[in-house]
Structures are given as C-alpha cells and as structure tokens.
C-alpha cells in the first residue's frame, strides 16, 4: 500500500541535498507547483480520454492536455538541477510524462488503423488511462512525502519511500510499453491475414523490431 503523507516537493530535494543546500536558490519557478501541474494534467488526460478519446477529434483534446503537461515538465527540468540530490524525484516525474507520451504517440496511430473496431479503441483507451491514473497517484504520494518539516521520518525512511515510488513508476512505464506492443501486435496479425502488412508497417514500423 502506498503511504500518503501530506508534505510538499521542494523539501524533497532539500532533504536529499546534504552539504551545500543552504546556498541553493530557486531562480526560475516553484517545482512544487510544476509537479502538481503535471499530476493535474495526467488526471485531466484520464478524464478527457474517458469520454472522448475513442474518436480522433476527441483524442486531439486529450493530446492538448498532454502537451500542456509536457510544458510543465520541460519547465521543471530547467530548475531541478539547482538543488542537487533529488535525482529519483525528478526521474519519477519524468516517468509519468513518458507513460503519457507512449499513450499519446501510439494511440493516435491506432485511431487511424482500420484493424481496430470503435469498441476495441474505447477499451484500449480505457486500459491506457487506468495506467496513467495509477501512475499519477504514485507521483502524488511521492510529492506528499518529501518535506523534511512534516511528519517525523528519518532520511533513510524518506529515501526508501522515494525508491519505492520510483520502482513502482518504472514498473508502470514497462507495463505501458508491454501493453502498447501487445495491442499493436493484434493489428499486425490481422493485417497479415488480409495481406495488408505494408500499410501497417508504414504506420507502426517493422514488427520484427518491437512487437514479437
């Protein structure tokens, strides 16, 4: 069970920083707000995709939400090096963005693939959004755990929670990759039966490289 503790993200980097953090300065943006914006974007993607993403026009709305979240992530990357030591925190945030990007890039291709029915596309979208939702929950828990002024946690306990969150998000990222490849492999199988491999290879690439 994930631990839910109410504490902000900035101090996560501070508590991991060790010597020299007293001189660190945040000079661009507040990472706490940026991280929360990324979480909010992931949740908004889930909500939008839940009702509209099985059509191309509806999916484009979901893609806009993703691009907004990516903007926040790019901004966060520009400030996280100011305070040293929060590597796994920043990598965890990056994993949530990577999960969302895998969905956006591949599902857009699936929407133009006649090998899937509308019902199947709706089910595929539902699978993706469940994984995005759960991964954003892990990130929220991580954000809540990292304030040195909050609940009484030793540095070792705090680092262990961060490590567990990072491993969990790595597992989600790998699961999203596997889910994507297995879903696309269905299209290859159907294309092979219809002698339509060239079109599908043009859409997804060579199946020998990723999908078998």
C-alpha positions in Angstrom: 0.0 0.0 0.0 1.4 3.4 -0.9 1.9 5.8 2.0 0.1 9.1 1.8 1.8 11.8 3.8 1.0 15.5 3.5 4.2 17.2 2.6 5.4 19.4 -0.4 8.0 18.6 -3.1 10.6 21.3 -2.8 12.0 20.0 0.5 12.4 16.6 -1.1 15.3 17.9 -3.0 16.5 19.8 0.1 16.4 16.8 2.4 18.4 14.8 -0.2 20.8 17.6 -0.9 23.2 17.1 2.0 26.1 19.5 2.3 25.8 22.8 0.4 22.0 23.0 0.2 21.9 26.1 2.4 23.3 28.1 -0.5 20.9 26.8 -3.2 18.4 29.2 -4.7 15.3 28.6 -6.8 15.7 31.1 -9.5 13.1 30.1 -12.2 9.9 28.5 -10.9 8.4 26.7 -7.9 9.0 23.0 -8.5 6.1 22.1 -6.2 3.6 23.9 -8.4 5.1 22.5 -11.5 5.0 18.9 -10.2 1.4 19.4 -9.1 0.5 20.8 -12.6 1.9 17.7 -14.2 -0.2 15.5 -11.8 -3.3 17.6 -12.6 -2.6 17.3 -16.4 -2.3 13.5 -16.1 -5.7 13.4 -14.2 -7.2 15.7 -16.8 -6.0 13.4 -19.6 -7.7 10.5 -17.9 -11.0 12.4 -17.5 -10.9 13.6 -21.1 -10.0 10.3 -22.6 -12.7 8.6 -20.6 -15.4 10.2 -22.7 -13.9 11.3 -25.9 -10.6 9.6 -26.9 -12.1 6.8 -29.0 -12.6 9.4 -31.8 -9.9 11.4 -33.5 -11.4 14.8 -32.6 -11.9 13.7 -29.0 -8.4 12.4 -28.8 -6.9 15.7 -30.0 -8.4 17.3 -26.9 -6.6 14.7 -24.8 -3.4 15.4 -26.7 -3.7 19.1 -26.0 -3.8 18.3 -22.3 -0.7 16.1 -22.6 1.2 18.9 -24.4 0.3 21.3 -21.5 1.7 18.8 -19.0 4.9 18.4 -21.1 5.3 22.2 -21.0 5.3 22.0 -17.2 7.8 19.1 -17.2 10.1 21.0 -19.5 10.0 23.9 -17.1 10.7 21.6 -14.2 13.8 20.2 -15.9 15.2 23.7 -16.1 15.1 24.1 -12.3 15.6 20.7 -10.7 19.4 20.9 -11.0 19.5 24.0 -8.9 19.2 21.8 -5.8 21.3 18.7 -6.0 20.3 15.2 -4.8 16.7 14.9 -5.9 17.5 12.7 -8.9 15.0 10.0 -8.4 12.3 12.5 -7.6 12.8 14.2 -11.0 13.2 10.8 -12.8 9.9 9.7 -11.2 8.1 12.8 -12.6 9.7 12.1 -16.0 8.4 8.5 -15.9 4.8 9.9 -15.6 5.4 12.1 -18.6 6.9 9.1 -20.5 3.9 7.0 -19.8 1.6 9.7 -21.1 3.7 10.2 -24.2 3.7 6.5 -25.0 -0.1 6.6 -24.9 -0.4 9.8 -27.0 2.1 8.7 -29.7 0.7 5.2 -30.2 -3.0 5.7 -29.6 -3.1 8.4 -32.3 -1.8 5.8 -34.7 -4.3 3.2 -33.6 -7.2 5.6 -34.2 -6.2 5.7 -37.9 -5.8 1.9 -38.0 -8.8 0.1 -39.5 -7.8 -3.1 -37.8 -9.4 -2.0 -34.6 -13.2 -1.5 -34.1 -14.5 1.5 -32.2 -15.4 -0.7 -29.3 -11.8 -2.0 -29.2 -10.4 1.5 -29.4 -12.6 2.5 -26.4 -11.3 -0.5 -24.5 -7.7 0.3 -25.4 -8.0 3.9 -24.3 -9.6 2.7 -21.0 -6.5 0.5 -20.4 -4.1 3.3 -21.0 -6.0 5.8 -18.8 -6.1 3.4 -15.9 -2.3 3.0 -16.0 -1.9 6.8 -16.3 -4.2 7.4 -13.4 -2.5 4.9 -11.2 1.0 6.3 -12.0 -0.1 9.8 -11.3 -1.4 8.6 -7.9 2.1 7.3 -7.2 3.6 10.6 -8.1 1.1 12.4 -5.9 2.1 10.2 -3.0 5.8 10.9 -3.7 5.1 14.7 -3.7 3.3 14.3 -0.4 6.2 12.5 1.3 9.3 14.7 0.8 9.0 17.6 3.2 11.6 17.5 5.9 9.5 19.7 8.1 6.4 17.4 8.1 5.9 14.0 9.7 8.7 12.5 11.6 10.7 10.5 9.1 14.4 9.8 9.1 16.4 10.5 5.9 16.6 6.7 5.4 12.9 6.2 5.7 12.2 9.1 3.3 14.7 7.8 0.8 13.2 4.3 1.0 9.7 5.7 0.2 11.2 7.7 -2.8 13.0 4.5 -4.0 9.7 2.5 -3.8 7.8 5.2 -5.7 10.5 5.2 -8.4 10.4 1.4 -8.8 6.7 1.4 -8.9 6.7 4.0 -11.7 9.3 2.1 -13.6 7.0 -0.9 -13.4 4.1 1.1 -14.7 6.2 2.5 -17.6 7.3 -1.0 -18.6 3.7 -2.3 -18.3 2.6 0.6 -20.6 5.2 -0.4 -23.2 4.2 -4.0 -23.0 0.5 -3.2 -23.3 1.3 -1.0 -26.3 3.4 -3.6 -28.1 0.8 -6.4 -27.5 -2.0 -4.2 -28.7 -0.2 -3.3 -31.9 0.7 -6.9 -32.4 -3.0 -7.6 -32.9 -3.1 -5.2 -35.8 -0.1 -7.0 -37.4 -1.8 -10.4 -37.1 -5.0 -9.0 -38.7 -3.0 -7.3 -41.4 -1.2 -10.5 -42.2 -4.5 -12.3 -42.7 -5.7 -9.6 -45.0 -2.4 -9.2 -46.9 -2.2 -5.6 -45.7 1.2 -5.7 -44.0 2.7 -2.8 -45.9 0.2 -0.3 -44.6 0.6 -1.4 -41.0 4.4 -1.4 -41.2 4.2 2.1 -42.6 2.1 3.1 -39.6 4.0 1.4 -36.7 7.3 0.3 -38.2 8.8 -3.2 -38.7 7.2 -5.8 -36.4 10.4 -7.7 -36.1 11.9 -4.8 -34.2 9.4 -4.4 -31.4 6.2 -6.3 -31.4 7.0 -10.0 -31.5 
